[in-house]
């Protein structure tokens, strides 16, 4: 049986192709499952609020539980050091992440779905989603290093909170209260979360009978966990430019993906994020063709156009401020037990709910 050391040796032998190839495969499975099971974080919120149907919301919770358990097991066995990731820094930009989450939540409601959902729709011929992805990418870069970057930097410096802990992970914060050692804190916390979520997820008979939602939740969560494992075992601290462990996220990687396509001949192999985006698009293309769901569609009218453009802009700005999306924070960050990710996720849900209520009043 391979351990983390021997796996690292295998990765070293096949680098630099291992990480982008694994990212593409993980993204391919993710995109295929996303389309075939209709997994959608925003869809789960709208179903629950507008229809009283919680099956997709429970699928999202199941995905979060799956990636949490698998990721923490990988962390325990040494396949990935989560404390090296951007999610577990000892400081938290609490205000910026909450603001970004609210903006992203409103944006994805206006655009009819988060970034990953728009990738799937674009792969099915929805030209509106293609425009949403381009505008989101543009606003992402403007916020990271463009005209909005000074404001972002000022907000982060003004509101950054330094924590008296090794990281902003929930187990490390519990250490401040004198609760057990690392192993006890982590597994106790994961155990409590697992019991509570399993009850919430499977208490509804309609969900227990919905194999599509169960299958989708488990596979989506597994994709996120394997992303952590791949980048974790590939991390090389002695590299000239080490790449920190990460998993699926879709705000900046989509922007990086467009930049990669633009500069393909001089870029070499793509990063894990770009490869996973390309894989997600390819997997969704196959799923749409397989299900005969490919239909070219465009904007319905000027109001539809403006609503999607505004939503895309808010997702680009909000996704950078929140340091992720419904996948990047709602699954990848949560799997690391990051307090900042929980803040961002809560704000994203609140923003989506507020926008949904506003849209509902406009329709009525």
RODRENBA-619809 format. One record per residue (C-alpha): residue in one letter; x, y, z. Coordinates in Angstrom, 2 decimals, padded with zeros to 5 digits, m for minus. Layout:
REM RODRENBA-619809
> type | x | y | z
> A | X | Y | Z .
...
***
This chain:
REM RODRENBA-619809
> type | x | y | z
> X | 000.00 | 000.00 | 000.00 .
> X | 001.37 | 003.42 | m000.99 .
> X | 002.00 | 005.90 | 001.80 .
> X | 002.41 | 009.66 | 001.45 .
> X | 006.19 | 009.39 | 001.02 .
> X | 006.06 | 006.82 | m001.78 .
> X | 003.26 | 008.74 | m003.49 .
> X | 005.41 | 011.86 | m003.43 .
> X | 008.12 | 009.85 | m005.16 .
> X | 005.71 | 008.84 | m007.89 .
> X | 004.65 | 012.46 | m008.33 .
> X | 008.27 | 013.61 | m008.50 .
> X | 008.92 | 011.10 | m011.27 .
> X | 006.01 | 012.32 | m013.41 .
> X | 006.19 | 016.05 | m012.64 .
> X | 005.35 | 018.48 | m014.15 .
> X | 002.58 | 016.58 | m015.97 .
> X | 001.02 | 014.95 | m012.91 .
> X | m000.73 | 017.98 | m011.38 .
> X | m002.31 | 019.43 | m014.56 .
> X | m003.33 | 015.96 | m015.77 .
> X | m004.87 | 015.11 | m012.39 .
> X | m006.56 | 018.53 | m012.30 .
> X | m008.08 | 017.93 | m015.72 .
> X | m009.36 | 014.47 | m014.78 .
> X | m010.82 | 015.69 | m011.47 .
> X | m012.43 | 018.63 | m013.27 .
> X | m013.77 | 016.33 | m016.01 .
> X | m015.51 | 014.09 | m013.47 .
> X | m016.74 | 017.16 | m011.57 .
> X | m018.23 | 018.76 | m014.69 .
> X | m019.81 | 015.52 | m015.91 .
> X | m021.44 | 014.82 | m012.54 .
> X | m022.48 | 018.45 | m012.11 .
> X | m024.42 | 018.35 | m015.36 .
> X | m025.88 | 014.85 | m015.05 .
> X | m027.10 | 015.29 | m011.46 .
> X | m028.04 | 018.99 | m011.75 .
> X | m025.92 | 019.70 | m008.67 .
> X | m026.02 | 023.44 | m008.04 .
> X | m025.44 | 025.38 | m004.79 .
> X | m027.53 | 028.33 | m005.98 .
> X | m030.18 | 025.97 | m007.32 .
> X | m030.36 | 024.33 | m003.91 .
> X | m031.03 | 027.71 | m002.29 .
> X | m033.69 | 028.70 | m004.84 .
> X | m035.38 | 025.27 | m004.66 .
> X | m035.60 | 025.52 | m000.87 .
> X | m036.89 | 029.11 | m000.81 .
> X | m039.21 | 029.13 | m003.80 .
> X | m040.36 | 025.50 | m004.01 .
> X | m039.82 | 024.09 | m000.53 .
> X | m037.68 | 021.34 | m002.11 .
> X | m034.55 | 020.65 | m000.03 .
> X | m033.12 | 017.72 | m002.01 .
> X | m030.43 | 019.73 | m003.78 .
> X | m029.59 | 021.53 | m000.53 .
> X | m029.09 | 018.15 | 001.13 .
> X | m026.93 | 017.05 | m001.81 .
> X | m024.76 | 020.13 | m001.19 .
> X | m024.51 | 019.22 | 002.51 .
> X | m023.62 | 015.64 | 001.57 .
> X | m020.87 | 016.91 | m000.75 .
> X | m019.52 | 019.10 | 002.06 .
> X | m019.58 | 016.20 | 004.52 .
> X | m017.88 | 013.85 | 002.04 .
> X | m015.03 | 016.21 | 001.21 .
> X | m014.64 | 017.18 | 004.88 .
> X | m014.19 | 013.58 | 006.06 .
> X | m011.93 | 012.52 | 003.17 .
> X | m009.81 | 015.68 | 003.33 .
> X | m009.29 | 015.46 | 007.08 .
> X | m008.32 | 011.78 | 006.74 .
> X | m005.79 | 012.77 | 004.07 .
> X | m004.48 | 015.49 | 006.40 .
> X | m004.14 | 013.00 | 009.25 .
> X | m002.23 | 010.50 | 007.08 .
> X | 000.12 | 013.18 | 005.76 .
> X | m001.06 | 013.34 | 002.15 .
> X | m001.78 | 017.08 | 002.41 .
> X | m000.74 | 019.76 | 004.88 .
> X | m003.83 | 021.95 | 005.02 .
> X | m002.03 | 024.58 | 007.10 .
> X | 000.00 | 025.50 | 004.02 .
> X | m003.12 | 026.56 | 002.13 .
> X | m004.52 | 030.07 | 001.82 .
> X | m007.57 | 028.99 | 003.81 .
> X | m005.71 | 028.47 | 007.07 .
> X | m003.57 | 031.57 | 007.47 .
> X | m003.27 | 032.85 | 011.08 .
> X | m005.01 | 036.09 | 010.05 .
> X | m008.55 | 036.55 | 008.78 .
> X | m009.98 | 039.32 | 006.60 .
> X | m013.38 | 038.87 | 008.23 .
> X | m014.99 | 042.08 | 006.97 .
> X | m013.72 | 041.73 | 003.41 .
> X | m014.74 | 038.08 | 003.22 .
> X | m018.25 | 038.83 | 004.49 .
> X | m018.60 | 041.76 | 002.08 .
> X | m017.28 | 039.63 | m000.78 .
> X | m019.61 | 036.79 | 000.12 .
> X | m022.64 | 039.09 | 000.07 .
> X | m021.63 | 040.51 | m003.32 .
> X | m020.99 | 037.05 | m004.76 .
> X | m024.30 | 035.72 | m003.43 .
> X | m026.25 | 038.57 | m004.99 .
> X | m024.28 | 038.18 | m008.22 .
> X | m024.90 | 034.48 | m008.63 .
> X | m028.63 | 035.02 | m008.07 .
> X | m028.72 | 037.69 | m010.78 .
> X | m026.68 | 035.50 | m013.13 .
> X | m028.81 | 032.44 | m012.42 .
> X | m025.99 | 030.38 | m010.93 .
> X | m022.43 | 030.42 | m009.64 .
> X | m019.32 | 030.26 | m011.84 .
> X | m019.19 | 026.45 | m012.05 .
> X | m022.86 | 026.30 | m013.06 .
> X | m022.24 | 028.84 | m015.80 .
> X | m019.38 | 026.70 | m017.11 .
> X | m021.78 | 023.76 | m017.38 .
> X | m024.41 | 025.90 | m019.11 .
> X | m021.87 | 027.35 | m021.54 .
> X | m020.80 | 023.79 | m022.37 .
> X | m024.45 | 023.14 | m023.25 .
> X | m024.65 | 026.02 | m025.72 .
> X | m025.86 | 028.82 | m023.42 .
> X | m024.16 | 031.91 | m024.87 .
> X | m025.37 | 034.00 | m021.93 .
> X | m023.19 | 031.95 | m019.62 .
> X | m020.23 | 032.49 | m021.93 .
> X | m020.66 | 036.25 | m021.56 .
> X | m021.07 | 035.86 | m017.78 .
> X | m017.78 | 033.94 | m017.58 .
> X | m015.90 | 036.55 | m019.62 .
> X | m017.22 | 039.46 | m017.54 .
> X | m016.58 | 037.59 | m014.29 .
> X | m012.99 | 036.97 | m015.38 .
> X | m012.48 | 040.62 | m016.29 .
> X | m013.80 | 041.86 | m012.94 .
> X | m011.70 | 039.25 | m011.15 .
> X | m008.50 | 040.64 | m012.65 .
> X | m009.57 | 044.24 | m012.06 .
> X | m010.03 | 043.38 | m008.39 .
> X | m006.81 | 041.38 | m008.01 .
> X | m004.37 | 043.67 | m009.80 .
> X | m006.36 | 046.32 | m011.67 .
> X | m008.10 | 049.56 | m010.79 .
> X | m010.02 | 048.01 | m007.88 .
> X | m006.93 | 046.46 | m006.29 .
> X | m005.92 | 049.52 | m004.18 .
> X | m009.40 | 049.66 | m002.62 .
> X | m009.33 | 045.93 | m001.93 .
> X | m005.87 | 046.20 | m000.38 .
> X | m006.94 | 049.14 | 001.80 .
> X | m010.02 | 047.30 | 003.05 .
> X | m007.98 | 044.21 | 003.89 .
> X | m005.36 | 046.16 | 005.82 .
> X | m008.00 | 048.17 | 007.71 .
> X | m010.04 | 045.17 | 008.84 .
> X | m007.56 | 042.26 | 009.04 .
> X | m007.76 | 040.39 | 012.34 .
> X | m004.73 | 038.56 | 013.73 .
> X | m005.62 | 035.39 | 015.59 .
> X | m003.77 | 034.03 | 018.60 .
> X | m003.57 | 030.59 | 017.00 .
> X | m001.45 | 028.57 | 014.57 .
> X | m004.11 | 028.99 | 011.93 .
> X | m007.77 | 029.92 | 011.49 .
> X | m008.84 | 026.29 | 011.46 .
> X | m011.55 | 025.42 | 013.95 .
> X | m009.38 | 022.81 | 015.78 .
> X | m006.55 | 025.35 | 016.19 .
> X | m008.94 | 027.96 | 017.53 .
> X | m010.31 | 025.41 | 020.01 .
> X | m006.73 | 024.99 | 021.27 .
> X | m007.02 | 028.49 | 022.72 .
> X | m009.76 | 027.12 | 024.99 .
> X | m007.49 | 024.27 | 026.13 .
> X | m009.54 | 021.55 | 024.44 .
> X | m007.42 | 018.37 | 024.08 .
> X | m004.62 | 017.79 | 021.56 .
> X | m004.73 | 018.24 | 017.76 .
> X | m006.01 | 014.75 | 017.01 .
> X | m008.71 | 014.80 | 019.68 .
> X | m009.94 | 018.25 | 018.66 .
> X | m010.03 | 017.47 | 014.94 .
> X | m011.70 | 014.07 | 015.10 .
> X | m014.14 | 015.13 | 017.81 .
> X | m015.17 | 018.12 | 015.75 .
> X | m015.46 | 016.13 | 012.50 .
> X | m017.40 | 013.41 | 014.35 .
> X | m019.91 | 015.88 | 015.78 .
> X | m020.35 | 017.60 | 012.42 .
> X | m020.77 | 014.25 | 010.67 .
> X | m023.47 | 013.02 | 013.06 .
> X | m025.44 | 016.27 | 012.84 .
> X | m025.19 | 016.51 | 009.04 .
> X | m026.02 | 012.85 | 008.46 .
> X | m029.21 | 013.31 | 010.46 .
> X | m030.16 | 016.50 | 008.59 .
> X | m029.30 | 015.02 | 005.18 .
> X | m031.04 | 011.66 | 005.43 .
> X | m034.02 | 012.40 | 007.66 .
> X | m036.15 | 013.28 | 004.62 .
> X | m037.60 | 010.19 | 002.84 .
> X | m037.67 | 012.03 | m000.51 .
> X | m033.91 | 012.53 | m000.37 .
> X | m033.21 | 008.95 | 000.70 .
> X | m035.07 | 007.77 | m002.41 .
> X | m033.25 | 010.22 | m004.71 .
> X | m030.20 | 008.28 | m005.86 .
> X | m029.27 | 011.06 | m008.28 .
> X | m028.79 | 013.57 | m005.46 .
> X | m026.98 | 011.11 | m003.20 .
> X | m024.69 | 010.01 | m006.02 .
> X | m024.02 | 013.62 | m007.01 .
> X | m023.23 | 014.77 | m003.48 .
> X | m020.77 | 011.95 | m002.78 .
> X | m018.95 | 012.28 | m006.11 .
> X | m018.72 | 016.08 | m006.01 .
> X | m017.33 | 015.94 | m002.47 .
> X | m014.85 | 013.24 | m003.48 .
> X | m013.59 | 015.38 | m006.38 .
> X | m012.77 | 018.19 | m003.95 .
> X | m011.00 | 015.81 | m001.56 .
> X | m008.90 | 014.30 | m004.36 .
> X | m007.96 | 017.80 | m005.46 .
> X | m006.52 | 018.42 | m002.00 .
> X | m004.66 | 015.10 | m002.09 .
> X | m003.18 | 015.67 | m005.56 .
> X | m001.85 | 019.15 | m004.79 .
> X | m000.82 | 018.05 | m001.31 .
> X | 001.45 | 015.20 | m002.40 .
> X | 002.82 | 017.33 | m005.25 .
> X | 003.85 | 020.18 | m002.94 .
> X | 007.62 | 020.67 | m002.92 .
> X | 008.90 | 023.10 | m000.29 .
> X | 012.36 | 023.08 | m001.93 .
> X | 011.00 | 024.18 | m005.29 .
> X | 012.01 | 027.60 | m006.63 .
> X | 008.33 | 028.57 | m006.71 .
> X | 006.36 | 026.10 | m004.56 .
> X | 002.63 | 025.86 | m005.27 .
> X | 000.59 | 025.62 | m002.08 .
> X | m002.03 | 022.86 | m001.72 .
> X | m005.42 | 023.78 | m003.14 .
> X | m008.51 | 022.15 | m004.57 .
> X | m011.43 | 023.09 | m006.77 .
> X | m012.36 | 026.76 | m007.00 .
> X | m013.73 | 028.69 | m009.98 .
> X | m013.45 | 032.47 | m009.67 .
> X | m009.78 | 033.21 | m010.33 .
> X | m009.11 | 029.91 | m012.16 .
> X | m011.67 | 030.85 | m014.84 .
> X | m009.85 | 034.15 | m015.37 .
> X | m006.54 | 032.32 | m015.43 .
> X | m008.06 | 029.90 | m017.93 .
> X | m008.89 | 032.66 | m020.41 .
> X | m005.40 | 034.10 | m019.92 .
> X | m003.88 | 030.65 | m020.51 .
> X | m005.78 | 030.22 | m023.76 .
> X | m004.69 | 033.69 | m024.86 .
> X | m001.01 | 032.99 | m024.18 .
> X | m001.02 | 029.24 | m024.81 .
> X | 002.17 | 029.04 | m026.91 .
> X | 004.23 | 030.71 | m024.20 .
> X | 002.57 | 029.30 | m021.09 .
> X | 003.59 | 025.64 | m021.03 .
> X | 001.47 | 023.31 | m018.92 .
> X | m001.54 | 024.79 | m017.10 .
> X | m001.84 | 025.07 | m013.34 .
> X | m004.12 | 022.78 | m011.34 .
> X | m006.83 | 025.46 | m011.29 .
> X | m006.76 | 026.11 | m015.03 .
> X | m006.62 | 022.39 | m015.82 .
> X | m009.60 | 021.72 | m013.55 .
> X | m011.62 | 024.46 | m015.29 .
> X | m010.79 | 023.01 | m018.72 .
> X | m011.69 | 019.57 | m017.40 .
> X | m014.99 | 020.82 | m015.97 .
> X | m015.93 | 022.35 | m019.32 .
> X | m014.95 | 019.17 | m021.19 .
> X | m016.83 | 016.90 | m018.79 .
> X | m019.92 | 019.09 | m019.01 .
> X | m019.69 | 019.09 | m022.83 .
> X | m019.69 | 015.30 | m022.90 .
> X | m022.56 | 015.13 | m020.41 .
> X | m024.62 | 017.63 | m022.42 .
> X | m024.00 | 015.71 | m025.65 .
> X | m024.66 | 012.40 | m023.93 .
> X | m027.97 | 013.68 | m022.58 .
> X | m028.82 | 015.52 | m025.82 .
> X | m029.04 | 018.78 | m023.87 .
> X | m026.99 | 020.95 | m026.23 .
> X | m029.07 | 023.95 | m027.31 .
> X | m027.76 | 027.34 | m028.41 .
> X | m029.51 | 030.09 | m026.43 .
> X | m028.99 | 033.81 | m025.96 .
> X | m030.29 | 036.70 | m023.88 .
> X | m034.07 | 037.09 | m023.80 .
> X | m034.07 | 040.91 | m023.80 .
> X | m032.16 | 043.96 | m022.59 .
> X | m033.26 | 043.41 | m018.97 .
> X | m031.96 | 039.85 | m019.08 .
> X | m028.67 | 041.12 | m020.51 .
> X | m028.21 | 043.83 | m017.87 .
> X | m029.14 | 041.47 | m015.04 .
> X | m026.57 | 038.87 | m016.12 .
> X | m023.85 | 041.48 | m016.70 .
> X | m024.42 | 042.95 | m013.25 .
> X | m024.44 | 039.48 | m011.70 .
> X | m021.21 | 038.54 | m013.44 .
> X | m019.53 | 041.75 | m012.28 .
> X | m020.57 | 041.17 | m008.67 .
> X | m019.38 | 037.56 | m008.80 .
> X | m015.97 | 038.65 | m010.08 .
> X | m015.45 | 041.32 | m007.42 .
> X | m017.15 | 039.35 | m004.64 .
> X | m015.37 | 036.11 | m005.43 .
> X | m011.96 | 037.77 | m005.02 .
> X | m012.93 | 039.52 | m001.77 .
> X | m014.49 | 036.32 | m000.38 .
> X | m011.45 | 034.30 | m001.56 .
> X | m013.67 | 031.82 | m003.33 .
> X | m017.12 | 030.81 | m004.52 .
> X | m019.76 | 028.29 | m003.50 .
> X | m017.29 | 025.56 | m004.43 .
> X | m014.01 | 027.24 | m003.45 .
> X | m015.31 | 028.28 | m000.03 .
> X | m018.48 | 026.21 | 000.29 .
> X | m016.67 | 022.89 | m000.23 .
> X | m012.88 | 023.29 | m000.56 .
> X | m012.48 | 025.80 | 002.28 .
> X | m015.03 | 024.10 | 004.52 .
> X | m013.16 | 020.80 | 004.08 .
> X | m010.15 | 022.50 | 005.69 .
> X | m012.37 | 023.55 | 008.64 .
> X | m011.54 | 027.19 | 007.94 .
> X | m013.43 | 029.77 | 009.97 .
> X | m012.96 | 032.32 | 007.17 .
> X | m014.57 | 029.91 | 004.71 .
> X | m017.59 | 029.53 | 006.97 .
> X | m017.94 | 033.33 | 007.16 .
> X | m017.72 | 033.64 | 003.37 .
> X | m020.18 | 030.78 | 002.83 .
> X | m022.69 | 032.25 | 005.29 .
> X | m022.46 | 035.65 | 003.56 .
> X | m022.87 | 034.05 | 000.11 .
> X | m026.08 | 032.32 | 001.23 .
> X | m027.43 | 035.53 | 002.81 .
> X | m026.62 | 037.51 | m000.36 .
> X | m028.35 | 034.91 | m002.54 .
> X | m031.43 | 034.92 | m000.30 .
> X | m031.70 | 038.71 | m000.38 .
> X | m031.36 | 038.77 | m004.17 .
> X | m033.90 | 035.97 | m004.57 .
> X | m036.47 | 037.87 | m002.52 .
> X | m035.86 | 040.99 | m004.60 .
> X | m036.22 | 039.07 | m007.86 .
> X | m039.35 | 037.37 | m006.57 .
> X | m040.98 | 040.74 | m005.83 .
> X | m040.06 | 042.04 | m009.28 .
> X | m041.64 | 039.02 | m010.98 .
> X | m044.81 | 039.30 | m008.91 .
***
